[in-house]
Amino acid sequence: MKAALILATQLFEDHPALEDPDIDILFFVEAESALTRRPFHAHKLVFILSGLRHAAARAAEAGHRVAHLPVGEEWSFAAGLRRLIREHGVEGLAWMSATDRGVDERLRRICDDEGIATRVYPDALFLTPAEDLDGWFDAHPRAKMEDFYRWQRTRTGVLMDGEKPAGGAWNYDADNRHPLPKGGIPIPALPEPERDDITREVIGLVAERFADHPGDPDEFWLPVTAPGAREWLASFVADRLELFGRYEDAMDADEPFLFHAVISPFLNVGLLRVEEVLQAAVARRDEVPIASLEGFVRQVIGWREYMRGRYRAHPALIDANHFELTRPLEDWWYTGRQIPDDLPRPVRVVLERVHRFGYAHHIERLMVLGNWFLLQGYHPRAVFDWYSALFVDAYEWVMVPNVQGMSQYADGGGVATKPYVSGGAYLQKMGSWWRSDREARDSVFTSAYWAFLERHEARLAGNPRLTMPLAQMRRRRGG
């Protein structure tokens, strides 16, 4: 008998195992040890478990033979898989190549121990084949995201007019930096997916078995199936894509989602394919501003796939610590309780919404949370662990380069050209967090910014993008 293992991060409706005539049975494994490896947000647990159970139920309804080990006994993932292999007399196991490093190797070791054959389908979470990605990074070891993005546009033909980029420019980032208008603007609501019996059961399970994890499972807010994810995507394209680009970097204390798509949870587990996301967005090319469409495409085929390439090309990145920072994260970052009264308002507000939703949009992750972590000297690996636990869309392949590289500059400039740090003036411009501009300039964010530049002056002095801020810092200290 030959089996295929369906991983919880690969819930494709058209998973190749479903069409493989050599496969006799499908394996689905829920392992409590994997779910408690970190204090994962309750919404991530609900999302993963409900998504996996829906995939198993859908496969069974389609006539496939299914073996499903639900949470219940304290087996490890490896022990659960070995149990299924032995119970069903499996002679060969197939699975889709996992994006996170080490998963394929562990599965091969299990199969070698059990004396069974293996077969691996290509990773389908991305647009770029792994071998093409690795070849590009081998040939361009110092290239930045913009170089990669142009290669992607040329290679795929997305938003191209022949050999030229649509609209005449590769990048409209300068048009993606507007704050919300002073008088306010209507923000379209996200869809509200209905909960079925499977999701309700999982919510109860998470509330009972994982009660000490952050977040309230009863407030779960995401769809868990491919049709639900496609409805979510359609809502974004119809209601928010038009203004996405203009307000991509905006923040608002009362609006957690603004015009963002919030599709990364679905892309990162295969409930949406990159191809269908691009098709849905590009179909509105003649109806939405090019700055919005290009800004969205840049995130999907540029940033997301570049981060995967960086992760594959730099396995040591996870342990990088360019500034030799040592501060551990306090418990309240994880619990959401007893948050210090003197925590700056932007950090407090975004932290509270992370605990509520397991989510914050990219500029809040980078310029509020990541900025504060770096200014305060937190150890980058501790920061990586926190993001990995608290966000519903977090997986090692994306969090390592995004946190260690872009957010915490722990690689010294491999991913980002400068540290993403700022004082209160930038945050006030993009989010009106303080009552006045002067209050923002006088805030602890601003004093922490200047202190960071002074503390790390020797490591930053050679960066041409920091020449002006470092000169200002020196004038402030009088030398």
PyMOL commands that set and color helices and strands:
alter all, ss='L'
color gray80, all
select helices_A, chain A and resi 16-19+32-35+42-61+77-87+103-114+130-139+145-156+166-168+173-175+197-209+217-219+226-239+241-244+264-267+274-282+290-313+315-319+332-335+345-357+362-375+380-390+396-407+424-431+437-441+444-455+457-460+464-477
alter helices_A, ss='H'
color red, helices_A
select strands_A, chain A and resi 2-5+25-29+66-69+92-96+117-121+160-161+164-165
alter strands_A, ss='S'
color yellow, strands_A
deselect
rebuild
show_as cartoon
